[in-house]
């Protein structure tokens, strides 16, 4: 019998309770012993709720109960989660968390304590919800030099971009609908400004490089500047705009970024729509692989947390995770080579000579109902090269990166 | 230092050697100790090849060397692989194999010996090549009641179906090209008759149910009857025909089958083209998840084998795999409900009254350039119901199953 405690009875916390109860026989079977939820910690009361009798308001009750061997942290945010998690690990209790803010900020320290205490700090649900990408990197794709990870890691913005593409909605309309449906929060900045995806790609980058990736140093651009007009141009170009988090080893070093990117139909992430998440991994011998599924949501996220609990119960000793506190040196995104889509006011006759002078040959595009401007796509060039030209372009309205991989799936 | 032996220096065996040598530092790092290939077993000689000096022709040399802790079996076929693998396990050596024929035929026995000897029998590469689906089922999706697994598990036939759809090729043309490119063997029956996919879905079914699935009892239909005319009808219906291996828990029990199925664009496997493999998994709390990548090929398969070697070196004790020798009772495919596409000779005027009498309302379809016949799609019905009508239909040319799931991705 393994006894666990859940810190936080919000969406994910109540999901963890529900998953354990619903699948108790399967969970116990896979863990090799019965799993009992002994405590749920929350500041609130839940009169009439099944957890009423196991609810505690004082964390010390859990911390000081030697029977509790696994602590599930699903409160979110760095504090007090960090203090609680560190306290549990120091007491020799394994911790499983869905908290990407905590993992991105304190990952190496907590991993180190778990190693020293010969217990485990697991965080499968912190990236990609129910998609088992963390364990895939730690336990499955171990024979490879991972060269690239890119993905759609934020369901809220992917829902918005899908609706903007399919329904022609403006950004504000897509955001309001996402909020009404509960996909986006009232303060949606973490999603729409790209910070959620940024933390997640930082975690994945730390795992595949073994060094700590400071998420604050990852170039991050959200979707707030994407408009219905941009989508119209994308449709003419047969491209879809997605918020992509990417991290790759290049000749100039490791580059990580989050930005809206126009994808071709042949791109493996092109078809990932709605609230789904997907992670694309390229290994030097494996070639391309992709994982996709529900990136968020109460039960899929809870499923990942409970799979961590099972692993923590089964593995009474530390399962090594290589994520040192040495900082990973990130190279400038300026060296990344791709095409760029640009919208510019005025007419082709008037602007094209200057555009060709700045960028070389381009292909132009117009969008139905969009007047007084036109768009063009550059050849493949580095961001630095592109920016030099873009700064000198009069009447530039916006620019969006274009993915140039012909077909990553068939690359190897 | 862990010493390993490779049994068989064919495509996969030489790939394993190459992956270990290419990624030696990564492999050693992830295994926690240095991995050395001490022997390669093959009947042939390879003068001038790097393995020349470690090549042995007598398996007893490996079996009786206590330094060898992990044996890699990549010979294929049940014998002598079975005898070799069993011998190694009984000597306390862990075994990693890519051999689906061996795993499908002898899985439970070999897993049991490994458990008794407190070592490991790993077989990640036996299904889905480089896609880590076995470890995902054993170690990741552990909190779920898995309700369905379906997939495109054979790259050769998927390449053929893709080319038939994209280029309008006839079956024979697609097969010959696949053979010329080395995707299909000279005796391609295992692929085109569906037996390769059948063994793989039997392995996955055994793993997610925990009981032994006799692959010979899995209903299996290959792609040999699919013609360019069928593809033309599929195009008119905006469907793609794929060889699908599927296994699901239904109200009537567990049903497993391999057959060509017409998929809608919204189906998660619709876009999986060429030699790629994909595995779709649906859990009761996770919802839908999908894994895809290179399902075959020297290096992707070797990548999976080497990840097994790393796991075998890291886990000196048995990692439990639940796959009992108790036989799983499979229910008849007759209870599975879906639509059916039928081609029938003659004219609609002449045939439709009888068709409606047999199947109820249907929607008819004609294909460009196909004369003297037409097609129709039935409403959703069980296979048993459909077959009753189909037997009585004069002039029936062929029938293909149609998937009716509107959008599995958005189901949960």
Interface residues (C-beta under 8 A of the other chain):
Chain A: X18 X19 X22 X23 X26 X27 X29 X30 X31 X32 X124 X130 X131 X132 X135 X136 X139 X140 X141 X142 X143 X144 X145 X271 X273 X274 X276 X283 X284 X285 X286 X287 X288 X289 X290 X291 X292 X293 X294 X297 X299 X300 X302 X303 X304 X305 X306 X307 X309 X310 X311 X320 X322 X409 X410 X412
Chain B: X18 X19 X22 X23 X26 X27 X29 X30 X31 X32 X124 X130 X131 X132 X135 X136 X139 X140 X141 X142 X143 X144 X145 X271 X273 X274 X276 X283 X284 X285 X286 X287 X288 X289 X290 X291 X292 X293 X294 X297 X299 X300 X302 X303 X304 X305 X306 X307 X309 X310 X311 X320 X322 X409 X410 X412
